[in-house]
Amino acid sequence: MKNCLITGGAVRIGKGIALALAKNGYTVTYTYNHSKAEAERTLHELKTYNSTAAMEKAELTNLPKMYKIIDALFEKYSRLDLLILNASAFFCTPILNTHEKDWNYILDVNLKSTFFIMQHTAKKMISSGKTSRIIVLTDIATELIWSKFTPYVISKIGAEYLVKSFAKEFAPNILVNAIAPGAILPSTIDDKTAEQIHKIPLRRMGNVEDIANAVLFLARADYITGTTIKQMLKSFQQMLKSFRQLANSFRQLALLLC
């Protein structure tokens, strides 16, 4: 049975990914930060598929704690088949009102922690001698201009670069890819949401299952590394660009292995 670690697996996208993997035979361990009640409900659901599912309270920037969780999984299973970095910091930061503490927090959570968690896990994965995978959740905003979320977008652009860098460094032992979600269905639909839907070529917002299915695809694929799956793009031109990127995946892989 394969095992995985998901950061931020208690709610929404993280929960959907955890349930999808559990249904497909994975032993799931996930972290949560503030949402303890939701984390406990998610764990209860996961245990209907696998009684060994587990949750751990951890702040992503607390690297010693994250290392301890990762080390414990390797000690228990002798490997980690899949690491999914889903948790992130996201809040509005207009350029003229962004404070240094906001910048530092977003970059620490979304980029610095991502790098060092990937680094620590990759060392362990290599020593296990098994083919493993790392999937990073980024954002379609990396191809857009969100001036009110500049630190967040910069952090996600950096995360996509980490994916390429780690993919090249650790191929063929570790396959490293990213998923960049677009507009994901909110809990309620208002006029603004309806306007957004009209701009989407598929005429609907994405949902958690769309992201989970992309994760399952990458968890099974054995000839894709260093690429980002862009989901639910907001313009036809961007959608064509995404298809071209996917069509070039094999060429990119060849370059990564050179």
N, C-alpha and C positions, 0 to 999 in steps of 0.2 A: 504494500500500500504506500502511495506517495504522500509526502507531507509538504506543507507550505506555511509560510508566515506572512500575514497581511497587516500592514500598519493602518490603523483607522478602520477596523472591520466591524464596528458595532452598528452603524446606521447607513442608510442610503446606498451609495455605490459600493462601499466597502462591504456592507452586509450582503448585497446582491452577489458580489463576487464570492464571498465566503460560502454562501448557500449553494451556488452553482458548482463550486469545487467540491464541496462535501457530497453533493448528489452524484458527482463523478468520481467518487472513490478517494478523495484526498482527506488526510487528517489535517484539520485546520486549527492553527493557533493565530489569534489576532490580538492586536493592541487596541486600547481605547484610552482616552484621557479624562474627559469630564462626564461622558454619557454612561455612567455606571448602570443605571436602570435599563437603558436600551441595550447595553452590552450583555447584561444578564438574560434579557429576553432573546437576544440573538443566539447566545450560547445554548439556551434551552431548545431552540429550533434546530441548531446544528447537531445536537446530541441525538436527535431522532434519526440522523443519518450515520453518525459516528460518535460513539460514546467517549472517545478520547479527545474530542474537540476541547480547546482551552482558550481562555482569555487572560491577558496580562495588562495591568494598568501601567502606562508608560507615556511620558512626554518625549516626543521625538528628539528634542534638544538635549535630553538627559542621555548622552551617549553611553556612559558606563552601564546604565540600566538596560539600554537596548542591546549592548554587547552581551550582557548577562543572559538575556532572553535567547539570543541567537546561540550562544555557547551551550545553553541548556538543551536546546533542540538538537544540536549536533551530538551532544553527549547521550541523549535519549535514543536518537534514531540513526546515529552515525553518518548522517547526511542531512541536507535540506534541498529538496527537489525544486522548490519554487519560492522566491521572495517577491512579494508585491508591495511596492511603495505607493500607497494610496493617500495616506493622511497628508494634509497640507494646511497652511494658513492662508486665508483669503478674506480680505476686507478692503473697503474703499479707501484709497489713498490719493486724493487729488494732489497734483504736483506741488502747488503752493502751500498745501497744508500737511505735507508728509514730514513727520518728525524722524529724527535719527533712530529713535527706539522702534518706530514702526518699520523702517527700512531693515534694521538689524534683525528684528524678530522674524519678518517674512523670509529674508534671505537665510537666516539660521535654520528655520524649519524646513523650507522648501528646497534649499540648495546645499548648504553646508551639511546638514544632517543626512540628506540623501547620499552625498558623496561618501561620508565616513561609514554609514551603515552598509552601503554597497561594497566599500573597500573591505570592511571587516568580514562580511559574509563571503565575498569572493575568495579571500584567503582560505576560509574554511571549506568552501566548495571545491577549490582546486585540490586541497589535501585529501578530500574524500575520494577522489578518483572517479566520481560519477558525473555524467552529463547533467547539468543543472540549468535553471533559468531564472532570470530577473526581469520583472516587468515594472515599469515606472508609469504612473498616471501623470500626464502633463495637462495640456489644455490647448484647444484650438486657438486660443488668444495669442499663441506664439506667432501666428500669421496675420494678426489683426493689430489695430492701434487702439488700445484701451488706455487713454491718458489718465483716467481716474484710478487705474490699477497698475501703474508703472512698475513698482517693485515686484508685485506678484508676477507680471508677465516676464520680467527679466529673470526671475527665479526659475520659471518654467522653461524659458529658452535655454538657460544654463543646464537644467535637468536633461533636456533633449541632447545637448552636447555630451553630457556624461554618458548617456546611453551609447552614443557612437564610440566614445573613447573606450569605455569598458568592453564593448563588443569586440573591438579590435584587439585590445590587450589580452582578453581571456578566451578568445576563440581558439579551438573549437569546443573547449570544455564547458564554457558557460555561454548560453544564448541570452543576449540582453536586448530588449525591445521596449517600446513605449506605446501607450495609447493616449491620444489627445481627444477627450470627449468634447463635443460641441454643446448645443443647447439641450440640456437634460430636463425632462418634464418636471415642473415644480408641483407642489402639493395642490395649488389652485390655479385656475386659468382666468386671467383678467384680460382687459382690452390690450394692454401692452404685450402680453404673452401671445395673444392671437395675432398681433401685428408681426411679432417675431416669426411665428409659424409660417406666415404668408411669404416671408423672405427665404425660407428654407426650401431647396429644390425638392426634397421628398415630402414637403407639405405636412410635416409632423415633427414634433420634438422627439429627441431620443428618450430612451428610458433605461432603467438600471439593467434590464435584461440585455439590451444592446451592448453595453459595456462588458457585462459578464460573458457574453458569447464571444466577444473579441479576446478576452482573457483565455477562455477555453481553447480558442483557435491557436493562440501563441503558445499555450502550455503543451499543445500537441505537435505543433510545427517543429520540424528538425532541420530546416534549411532556410531559416530567416533569422538574421541577427543585425543589430545596428539600425533598425528602421522604426519609424513612428507611424502607427495607424491613425489617420485623421478621421474623426467621425462627425457626421451631421454638419457639414460645412454650410456657410451662409451665402455662398454665391456659386454659380455654375463654374466660373473661372477657377475658383479655389478647388472645387470638386475635381475638375479636369487635372489640375496640378497634383492633387493627391493621387489620382489614378496613375499619373506618370511616375510619381515617386514609387508607388508599389510595383509598377512594371519594371522599374530599374533596380528592384531589390536584389535580384540575382547578380547584377553587375556590381552593386555596392558590396555584396558579400565577397565576391572575388577580390575586390580591392582591399577589403578589410583583412583578408587572409594573406595578402602579398607581403 
